[in-house]
């Protein structure tokens, strides 16, 4: 399973409501994520994390630069993106199964088992606590065999045991599963990632070592 | 358990497309049914009430329709195709806002969302219409004159609504206040769409004016398909098809253009 996600000099700018100026959120991001990578992307609020996330997910195009996506990428996991909170966990599992073409019953069983929601699995998602929501979201995305999982601070409320379980899933798919976590919280990145990068001034700096990245991030 | 991951089954581009729309359709259905049954009662209640009201005005004024057309059924079956058009327009017009979080799935396009919504709305309205026609047959002995033409007419209503709704949805992305004019606009359309009268009842200058509106042609066709030669229909099918084509092409182009602007407003 060769392949990678490559960002080459990616720029993203938005029109500013007043005036003709453009605000540059990303100013030449370069990145290469290959199978087995667990990368944490750290950034302060407003650093452009969500924009980068949408570009990585392929739901938004860069203003300039290139994105090459040879891996199948999950939708961004977090913030109830891509699910319907008026529907039950089970109905959302069936929706994801239909959408991504996985077997219906099998997918529902997998999500029920993985998310450990008990009777809440049959309740509307809007009644879930944030921890339950993130367990459901992780389960929904793990229910599809993507090559790369894109996580948007969804694991923030997952306890250590659940974090281990997520790692275990990624490890069993080590041959090809990669994960990118976008977060403002250094602790989450430390918990899940092998390498890290900092998004600052619209650019991405990669660090080989997570601790080094965190030190640099906290020094900001 | 964890190693036993559900696998995606390989599929062609076309079947993948159908699968996506199918998933959205099922989801729309669940959210619509889930949000209380009152809306469904109203779907029957609204045309029923309108038809009853106009029939009773007729009765009070001792008026009757030409050629012994049945008053209640005439108004009910004239209004229903318009109702289908209007619901499809209204549902499509706010389709983007209601589904914005789904756009985080790369495989879902705005068009998929719109198609799923319109098909569901069309099926719901078709079910209501079927019930009205069944009642007409069983209790009033009114059988549709040309059922196939009636179905084609309904399809044209739906396609006009779908194209127009997509266009309005796209325009809202560029200019938000469009949202506010959707409802008033569909209300204004009602009296000028030959919903409660036949074009033939009008003076000729009015006829010419009315026949600019493609919905008038559809409603005239539908009435003829239902009541046969008791009506004198005025319609031009190629004219309607031109409108359908134009609205749908504009709608699709609009959605395409809207897609790249959307994220600015997204979460």
Interface residues (C-beta under 8 A of the other chain):
Chain A: X14 X15 X50 X51 X54 X57 X58 X59 X60 X61 X73 X75 X76 X79 X80 X81 X82 X83 X84 X86 X87 X91 X94 X95 X97 X98 X99 X100 X101 X102 X103 X106 X107 X110 X113 X114 X142 X143 X144 X145 X165 X168 X169 X172 X173
Chain B: X1 X2 X3 X4 X5 X6 X7 X8 X9 X11 X16 X19 X20 X22 X23 X26 X27 X30 X31 X34 X35 X101 X102 X103 X104 X105 X106 X107 X108 X260 X263 X264 X266 X267
